Amino acid sequence: MVLPQQKSSKALLDAQLQLWHHTFGFVKSMALKSALDLRIPDAISDHGCAATLSQIVAKVTLHPSKLHCLRRLMRVLTATGIFSAHCSEDTGEEVYGLTPASHLLVGNDNLNSITPFLSLMLDSVMVSPFHDLSKWLQLELPDPSLFEVTHGQPGWEMLRSNPTFGVLFNEGMTADSKFITDIIIKEGSDLFQGINSLIDVAGGLGGAAHAISEAFPHLECSVLELPHVVANAPTGTKVKYISGDMFESIPLANAIFLKWALHDWDDDKCVKILKNCRKAIPSRDEGGKVIIVDIVVGAGQSDLKNNEVQALFDLFVMNINGIERDEKEWKRLFFEAGFSDYKITPVLGVRSIIEVYP
């Protein structure tokens, strides 16, 4: 073993660089949050997707004395690939543009915008528990969730006790549902062949159900949610909202849709939910199945970024005592709940489509 003092200066500095890059990663997240709060992507988009610093300032709420600070913020956001930058041949000014990533941040009304979801993930309510992670890890199980250690109440209770956070949560989940469901419809339209009714369990305000209903008009789509969520559901749509509890029972349908619902719960609770799904659907020959959109750890692209995001998200959902599962862990849940077969299709980037059959 080579002792640190025996290593070359380059090796020591490379090791320091790796640790600094890791340590200051939170600055990247907060720089992105600032860009979202100031609506910088919209400001660039409004100028034909190419804007100078002065043009951005004209569109965002910024004190004039902070112009040089904005330049430093944009330096981070270009260095990390959120925006592009080049020098104008005419004026010599830096011109900032949108990248494929920041195109997804333009306009909350844009169906492809994931800004509300990222704003939720970067909110102090979601971020602050991780300051208590080491303290939480020293507590004996069973224990309150990391979220509860920090905030004094479980996340699901905060959705009701803190209306502002509840709105932020619902808007974030709706945006993600619209984004990922459009891709599901494009990449897996055969998922919905042969079924005439679908219930989106824990489907929030119905972002996924609305997209599916519009793409497949013959399909009767419903959302099963808790009463306080249904009370705020949109009206005048084809989607039906049903008050209920997935741990108690699930209404009958050809197919059950579960997007990012099971990763919030431990194995016992997941089995209970899946058993209720099994009771609600007909046989496989009659088109019965459960459609799950969730992370399958190790599935999909094998590049470093994909693997890292899967690992990061597993730690993130540990915040609420959730867990991301690999195929072996999913399989055990399915068979314990009484299902006979399943199919994993990793076409959603970090996430996969899982079809589970009775």
C-alpha positions in Angstrom: 0.0 0.0 0.0 1.3 3.4 -1.0 1.0 5.9 1.9 -0.4 9.4 1.0 3.0 11.1 1.6 4.6 8.7 -0.9 2.3 9.5 -3.7 3.2 12.0 -6.4 2.0 15.6 -6.2 -0.2 15.0 -9.3 -1.8 11.9 -7.7 -2.5 13.9 -4.5 -4.0 16.8 -6.4 -6.1 14.5 -8.6 -7.5 12.9 -5.4 -8.2 16.4 -4.0 -9.9 17.4 -7.2 -12.2 14.4 -7.1 -13.2 15.2 -3.5 -13.7 18.9 -4.3 -15.8 18.0 -7.4 -18.0 15.8 -5.1 -18.2 18.3 -2.3 -19.2 21.3 -4.4 -21.8 19.3 -6.4 -24.5 21.0 -4.3 -23.5 24.3 -5.8 -24.5 22.9 -9.3 -27.9 22.0 -7.9 -28.5 25.4 -6.3 -27.3 27.2 -9.4 -29.9 25.3 -11.4 -32.5 26.1 -8.7 -31.7 29.8 -9.1 -32.0 29.6 -12.9 -35.5 28.0 -12.5 -36.6 30.6 -9.9 -35.4 33.5 -12.1 -36.8 31.8 -15.2 -33.6 32.2 -17.1 -34.5 29.5 -19.6 -37.6 31.4 -20.6 -35.6 34.6 -20.9 -33.2 32.9 -23.4 -36.1 31.3 -25.2 -37.9 34.6 -25.6 -34.8 35.9 -27.5 -34.9 33.1 -30.1 -32.9 30.7 -27.9 -29.8 33.0 -28.0 -29.5 35.9 -25.5 -26.8 38.1 -24.1 -26.5 38.9 -20.4 -28.2 42.3 -20.8 -31.0 40.6 -22.7 -31.5 38.1 -19.9 -31.4 40.8 -17.3 -34.2 42.7 -19.1 -36.4 39.6 -18.7 -35.6 38.4 -15.1 -36.1 40.0 -11.7 -32.5 41.0 -10.8 -31.1 43.9 -8.9 -28.8 46.0 -11.3 -25.9 45.7 -8.8 -25.9 41.9 -9.3 -25.2 41.9 -13.0 -21.6 40.6 -12.4 -23.0 37.9 -10.1 -25.4 36.7 -12.8 -22.4 36.4 -15.1 -20.7 34.1 -12.6 -24.0 32.1 -12.2 -24.1 31.6 -16.0 -20.5 30.5 -16.0 -21.4 27.6 -13.7 -24.5 26.8 -15.7 -22.6 26.7 -19.0 -19.7 24.8 -17.5 -22.1 22.1 -16.3 -23.9 21.9 -19.7 -27.3 23.5 -18.7 -26.7 26.4 -21.2 -24.3 26.9 -24.1 -22.2 30.0 -24.6 -20.2 31.6 -27.5 -18.7 35.0 -28.2 -20.6 37.2 -30.6 -18.5 38.2 -33.6 -20.4 41.5 -33.9 -20.4 42.8 -30.4 -17.9 40.6 -28.6 -20.6 39.9 -25.9 -21.2 36.4 -24.5 -24.3 34.8 -26.1 -26.1 32.1 -24.1 -28.1 29.4 -25.7 -30.4 26.5 -24.8 -29.0 23.0 -24.8 -31.2 19.8 -25.0 -31.3 19.9 -21.2 -32.4 23.5 -20.8 -35.0 23.1 -23.6 -36.9 21.0 -21.0 -36.9 24.0 -18.6 -38.7 26.4 -20.9 -42.2 27.4 -19.9 -44.4 25.8 -17.3 -47.1 25.5 -20.0 -44.8 23.5 -22.2 -45.9 19.9 -22.1 -42.3 18.8 -22.1 -41.2 21.1 -19.3 -39.9 19.4 -16.2 -39.3 22.6 -14.3 -42.1 22.0 -11.7 -40.6 18.6 -10.9 -37.1 19.9 -10.6 -38.4 22.8 -8.4 -39.9 20.2 -6.1 -36.8 18.1 -5.9 -34.6 21.2 -5.2 -37.0 22.8 -2.6 -35.5 23.2 0.9 -38.2 20.9 2.3 -36.8 18.0 0.2 -33.1 19.0 0.5 -32.8 19.8 4.2 -33.3 16.3 5.6 -30.0 15.2 4.1 -28.2 17.4 6.6 -29.5 14.9 9.2 -28.6 11.7 7.3 -25.7 10.7 9.5 -27.8 11.3 12.6 -30.6 9.2 11.2 -28.3 6.3 10.3 -27.4 6.0 14.0 -31.1 5.4 15.0 -32.3 1.8 15.6 -35.0 0.4 13.3 -37.9 0.8 13.3 -37.6 4.5 13.4 -39.2 7.6 11.8 -38.1 8.4 8.3 -35.3 10.8 7.6 -37.9 13.3 6.5 -39.8 13.0 9.8 -36.6 13.4 11.8 -36.0 16.8 10.2 -39.6 18.1 9.8 -41.3 16.4 12.7 -44.0 14.8 10.5 -44.0 12.3 7.6 -44.0 13.6 4.1 -47.5 12.5 3.4 -48.8 14.5 6.4 -46.9 17.6 5.3 -48.8 17.5 2.0 -51.9 18.3 4.0 -50.5 20.5 6.7 -48.4 22.7 4.4 -50.7 23.8 1.5 -47.8 25.5 -0.3 -45.7 22.4 -0.3 -48.8 20.3 -1.3 -49.2 22.5 -4.4 -45.5 22.3 -5.2 -45.7 18.5 -4.9 -48.8 18.1 -7.1 -47.4 20.4 -9.8 -44.1 18.5 -9.8 -45.7 15.1 -10.0 -48.1 16.3 -12.7 -45.2 17.7 -14.8 -43.3 14.5 -14.5 -46.3 12.4 -15.4 -47.0 14.5 -18.6 -43.4 14.2 -19.6 -42.8 10.5 -19.1 -46.3 9.4 -20.2 -45.8 11.0 -23.6 -42.7 8.9 -24.0 -44.5 5.8 -22.8 -47.2 6.4 -25.4 -44.6 6.9 -28.1 -42.3 3.9 -27.1 -44.9 1.5 -25.8 -48.3 2.2 -27.4 -48.9 -1.6 -27.5 -49.2 -1.5 -23.7 -52.7 -0.3 -24.0 -53.9 -2.6 -26.7 -56.7 -5.0 -25.8 -57.8 -3.1 -22.7 -60.8 -0.8 -22.3 -60.4 0.5 -18.7 -57.4 1.6 -16.7 -57.0 3.0 -13.2 -54.1 5.1 -12.3 -53.5 4.3 -8.7 -52.0 7.1 -6.6 -52.2 9.1 -9.8 -52.3 12.6 -8.2 -54.1 15.1 -10.3 -54.2 12.8 -13.2 -51.3 14.0 -15.4 -50.7 10.5 -16.7 -54.3 9.5 -17.0 -55.1 12.6 -19.0 -52.3 11.9 -21.5 -53.3 8.2 -21.9 -57.0 9.2 -22.3 -56.2 11.7 -25.0 -54.0 9.2 -26.9 -56.5 6.3 -26.6 -60.0 7.8 -26.6 -61.6 4.3 -26.4 -59.9 3.8 -23.0 -61.9 4.6 -19.9 -59.3 6.2 -17.5 -59.8 6.8 -13.8 -57.6 8.0 -11.0 -57.7 6.4 -7.5 -56.5 8.9 -4.9 -57.0 10.0 -1.3 -60.0 12.2 -0.7 -58.0 15.4 -0.1 -56.3 15.0 -3.5 -59.6 14.2 -5.3 -61.1 17.4 -3.7 -58.6 19.4 -5.7 -58.8 17.4 -9.0 -59.6 19.2 -12.2 -63.2 19.1 -13.5 -64.7 18.9 -16.9 -62.4 16.1 -18.2 -63.0 12.6 -19.4 -60.9 11.2 -16.5 -62.9 10.0 -13.5 -61.6 10.6 -10.0 -62.3 8.0 -7.3 -61.7 8.6 -3.6 -60.1 5.7 -1.9 -57.1 4.0 -0.4 -54.9 1.6 -2.4 -54.1 -0.2 0.9 -57.7 -1.0 1.4 -59.0 -1.8 -2.1 -58.7 -0.9 -5.8 -61.7 -0.6 -8.1 -62.1 -3.2 -10.9 -60.4 -2.5 -14.3 -58.6 -4.2 -17.1 -55.3 -2.6 -16.2 -53.8 -0.9 -13.2 -51.2 1.8 -13.7 -48.7 2.6 -11.0 -46.2 5.3 -11.8 -43.5 5.9 -9.2 -45.9 4.7 -6.4 -44.3 1.4 -5.2 -40.8 2.9 -4.6 -42.3 5.0 -1.8 -43.1 1.9 0.3 -41.4 -1.0 2.0 -41.8 -4.6 0.8 -44.7 -5.6 3.0 -46.8 -2.5 2.0 -45.9 -3.1 -1.7 -47.1 -6.7 -1.5 -50.3 -5.4 0.0 -50.8 -2.9 -2.8 -50.0 -5.5 -5.4 -52.4 -8.0 -3.9 -55.2 -5.5 -4.2 -54.2 -4.9 -7.8 -54.4 -8.6 -8.4 -57.9 -8.7 -7.1 -59.0 -5.7 -9.3 -58.0 -7.1 -12.7 -59.2 -10.0 -14.8 -57.1 -13.0 -16.1 -54.2 -12.5 -18.5 -56.3 -14.0 -21.3 -58.9 -11.3 -20.7 -56.2 -8.5 -20.9 -55.6 -8.2 -17.2 -52.2 -6.7 -16.1 -50.5 -4.2 -13.9 -48.4 -1.5 -15.6 -45.6 -0.2 -13.4 -43.3 2.8 -14.3 -40.4 2.7 -11.9 -36.7 2.3 -11.6 -35.2 -1.2 -12.0 -31.7 -0.8 -10.7 -29.2 -2.1 -13.2 -31.7 -2.1 -16.1 -31.4 0.2 -19.1 -28.3 2.1 -20.2 -25.1 0.9 -18.6 -23.3 4.3 -18.7 -21.9 6.0 -15.7 -24.5 8.8 -15.6 -27.4 6.4 -15.7 -26.0 4.2 -13.0 -25.2 7.2 -10.8 -28.6 8.7 -11.1 -30.3 5.4 -10.2 -28.0 5.2 -7.1 -28.7 8.8 -6.2 -32.5 8.4 -6.5 -32.4 5.3 -4.3 -30.7 7.4 -1.6 -33.2 10.2 -2.2 -36.3 8.1 -1.7 -34.7 6.7 1.5 -35.6 10.2 2.8 -39.2 8.9 3.1 -38.2 5.2 3.8 -38.7 4.4 0.1 -36.4 2.1 -1.9 -35.4 1.5 -5.5 -35.3 -2.2 -6.5 -33.4 -4.4 -8.9 -35.1 -7.1 -11.0 -34.6 -9.8 -8.4 -36.3 -7.7 -5.7 -39.2 -6.8 -8.0 -39.6 -10.4 -9.0 -39.9 -11.5 -5.3 -42.7 -8.9 -4.7 -44.6 -9.9 -7.8 -44.6 -13.6 -7.0 -45.4 -13.0 -3.3 -48.4 -11.0 -4.4 -49.7 -13.9 -6.5 -48.7 -12.9 -10.0 -47.3 -15.4 -12.4 -45.2 -13.5 -14.9 -43.7 -10.1 -15.7 -41.8 -8.2 -18.4 -39.3 -5.4 -18.0 -38.8 -2.9 -20.9 -36.1 -0.4 -20.1 -37.1 2.3 -22.6 -37.5 5.3 -20.2 -34.0 6.3 -19.5 -33.4 5.8 -15.7 -36.9 4.2 -15.4 -38.4 1.1 -16.9 -41.9 -0.1 -17.9 -42.8 -3.3 -16.0 -45.8 -5.3 -17.1 -47.0 -7.8 -14.4 -49.5 -10.5 -15.3 -51.9 -12.6 -13.1 
